[in-house]
Amino acid sequence: MRRRRTKLVAACAAAALAAVFLITGRTGHERAPSPRPPANAEAFVDSVGVAMHLAYADTTYSHQAQVMSLLRRLGVTHVREGVPVGSPALKRGLRSVAGLGIGGTLVTALNIAPRLAVPAATAVMGGRLDGLEGPNELDHMGPPNWRARLVPYLRALRDSIARSRRPVSDVGPSFVDSSFYSLINPRMYDVASLHIYPGGEPPERPLAVQIDQGHVVAPNRPIDVTETGYHNALAATTGQPPVSEAAAAVYLPRALLAAFADGAKRTFIYELLDEQPEPGLLNPEKHFGLVRQDLSPKPAFFAVSNLLAAVRGSPGPAVTPPPAPSISSRGPLERLVLARSDGSVVVALWRTASVWDVDRRAPLDPATVPVAVRWRRPVADLAVTRPSLSENPVMRSASTTRVSLSLRGDAVLLSYR
């Protein structure tokens, strides 16, 4: 299931769709929409996953004990993997994943019959099997006759899932060229699968454009962004442009927030580990990981982990529902208001600013934009966190009606009750 990240899909879709639509929960400074109810904080945490390759026994994934430890530290609740047919290492690893309480969306392949794939997946993952996904990027790496084989395969997959009598989502196939989605009737799957790579640019516009396009080609279907990410092969001359490790740590939390705000049910980061040593930084495929080949986490690993921990980390139940925040800024601003089940709230604020010059392969200074957040009555136990920089709050207040911020390129979270 080797995948090469050579996509130009983001640029093509952006050119094809000039308009980006505003999605509930995410607002821009240039508009003044009426207040919307907060989204669900637990649903956001549940939306984040990571892709892995446990079957690759000649790579860093062979160190399964360390891989499971890293998964626990990262804090994701879902992984994307292959169906466990013909790989003892994959079966063993997925059992460990399920044992951690982490769910799995497992990708099928044309050479693995659904009558074998579905029972193998359910036997290994049990109740932690989230979904079975159609074949991966056949337009990029499939056999010459893949078009004739795909529709019968998807029918067989859907029938096999139905016969299993398990509450498992049937996730559609993914493509590199988004025009191929029109070949598949969306009634053949429950959830649409999109691969959205920003190509070294800020994540917000590619995600918004392609998720909107996904709703056009798959109306009334939830959308999973089954791959998105950035690579750090700074000397690469092929594939999509790289970003620095520091830039990826800024962009990935923004990508997760933006995808959820734009309506994605789940977003999988590609991928957990750099698979093999490649010190020349020439091969993009070897540098997409949140973790380096020596198993040391990159800044993006900590950024994602800090983001999830900050959203989870309630200050305690709210005695009364907190008032809605009033947010003003001297520049364009994105926001996502998330309500926890105990009544406490976390507000994510970020700019769509670039922090990386793709052409020069050098950092960009996004400058700062002053932001004022006000509440009509005091909120308690305010903690302000910058996940891309630290797990610790940069500001605390026991009670306040106002906070002033200076936003740069990274997302800022305000948690309170």
Buried (B, 14 or more C-beta within 10 A) or exposed (E): BEBBBBBEBBBBBBEEBEEBEBBEBBBBBEEEEEEEEBBBBBEBBBBBBBBBBBBBEEBBBBEBEBBBEBBEEBBBBBBBBBBBBEBEBBBBBBBBBBEBEBBBBBBBBBEBBBEBBBBBBBEBBEEBBBBBBBBBBBBBBBEEEBEEBBEEBBEBBBEBBEEBEBEBBBBBBBBBEBEBBEEBEBEBBBBBBBBBBBBBBBBBBBBBBBBBBBBEBBEEBBBBBBBBBBBBBBEBEEBBBBBBBBBBBBBBBBBBBBBBBBBBBBBBBBBBBBBEEBEEBBBBBBBBBBBBBEBEBBBBBBBBBBBBBBBBBBBEEBEEEBBBBEBEBEBEBBBBBBBBEEBBBBBBBBBBBBBBBBEEBEBBEBEBBEBEBBBEEBBBBBBBBBBBBEBEBEBBBEEBEEBEBEBBBBBBBBBBB
